[in-house]
């Protein structure tokens, strides 16, 4: 990557920054259609076996992740050429995925503009401390950080907190348009959940939607986690931070099996997406295959990605993610350095 001109690279990608109406419409059909069918089959299967229901729910959760990718493209105005069409579909898919369109769109745009920038963390990204920040943090901050980075909290409790709680309230400083969109999303959620609970019973609704929500939510957080948490990632202070480097070196190429790649809307090509958010999801693979510099990026396989759970902190000196075990070495080094200074 360092041997390539950033401007030239972005110029190579520019021709792909146009959506195709036929492909977008087909993706809506082959995503929302199967999801609603699977939801109905999961409900019908309750009278047969709940294990069958859970099996169907797993597949439905995969399609809900794919619906989120459509929502995600709409917030980037990349799914349709028409901004209003993106907004309408984005709001509808936002209701299905529990995300308010305008609020998430704002926070995600900040994430793209500040990804891998150590001085501009905090909006639209995961809480990440450097080794030095952790060592200097108060006791209770360390406790909260360890809990936050615990896999059970992040991937099991995380979806409940993020989708069920934080997404239901306006952020500080939100404009009226953004507030109205969140109110509309919340009202529609109450209406949809209320109607379904009335039609099939609230217990049946929870038995079907509960596992779909938890599985898709956990998968969504996992995808976001692995896209930016891998050993040799890229993080720099603002004065040294570069957008293209942050996109290509700070975002992973998550090489998934074809079926999972399809269900996740090619979001594994995250380096391409961060380089150019205006590329629709169904063109990300094409960009990767036709742009040689983008093929020489951090590649993570499904098997290898499981090891990324151990990464907890960013080591500024080594420029890599490290485990909590690294703290012992860092603490000893800090004590040794302090002793030499005093001498």
HELIX and SHEET records of a PDB file:
HELIX    1   1 UNK A    6  UNK A   14  1                                   9    
HELIX    2   2 UNK A   21  UNK A   44  1                                  24    
HELIX    3   3 UNK A   45  UNK A   47  5                                   3    
HELIX    4   4 UNK A   50  UNK A   75  1                                  26    
HELIX    5   5 UNK A   83  UNK A   97  1                                  15    
HELIX    6   6 UNK A  101  UNK A  114  1                                  14    
HELIX    7   7 UNK A  131  UNK A  136  1                                   6    
HELIX    8   8 UNK A  139  UNK A  148  1                                  10    
HELIX    9   9 UNK A  151  UNK A  152  1                                   2    
HELIX   10  10 UNK A  153  UNK A  157  3                                   5    
HELIX   11  11 UNK A  158  UNK A  164  1                                   7    
HELIX   12  12 UNK A  166  UNK A  168  5                                   3    
HELIX   13  13 UNK A  176  UNK A  200  1                                  25    
HELIX   14  14 UNK A  202  UNK A  228  1                                  27    
HELIX   15  15 UNK A  238  UNK A  240  5                                   3    
HELIX   16  16 UNK A  243  UNK A  249  1                                   7    
HELIX   17  17 UNK A  258  UNK A  263  1                                   6    
HELIX   18  18 UNK A  270  UNK A  275  1                                   6    
HELIX   19  19 UNK A  281  UNK A  283  5                                   3    
HELIX   20  20 UNK A  284  UNK A  290  1                                   7    
HELIX   21  21 UNK A  292  UNK A  295  5                                   4    
HELIX   22  22 UNK A  302  UNK A  305  1                                   4    
HELIX   23  23 UNK A  306  UNK A  310  5                                   5    
HELIX   24  24 UNK A  326  UNK A  342  1                                  17    
SHEET    1   A 3 UNK A 129  UNK A 130  0                                        
SHEET    2   A 3 UNK A 313  UNK A 315  1                                        
SHEET    3   A 3 UNK A 320  UNK A 322 -1                                        
SHEET    1   B 2 UNK A 253  UNK A 255  0                                        
SHEET    2   B 2 UNK A 299  UNK A 301  1                                        
END                                                                             
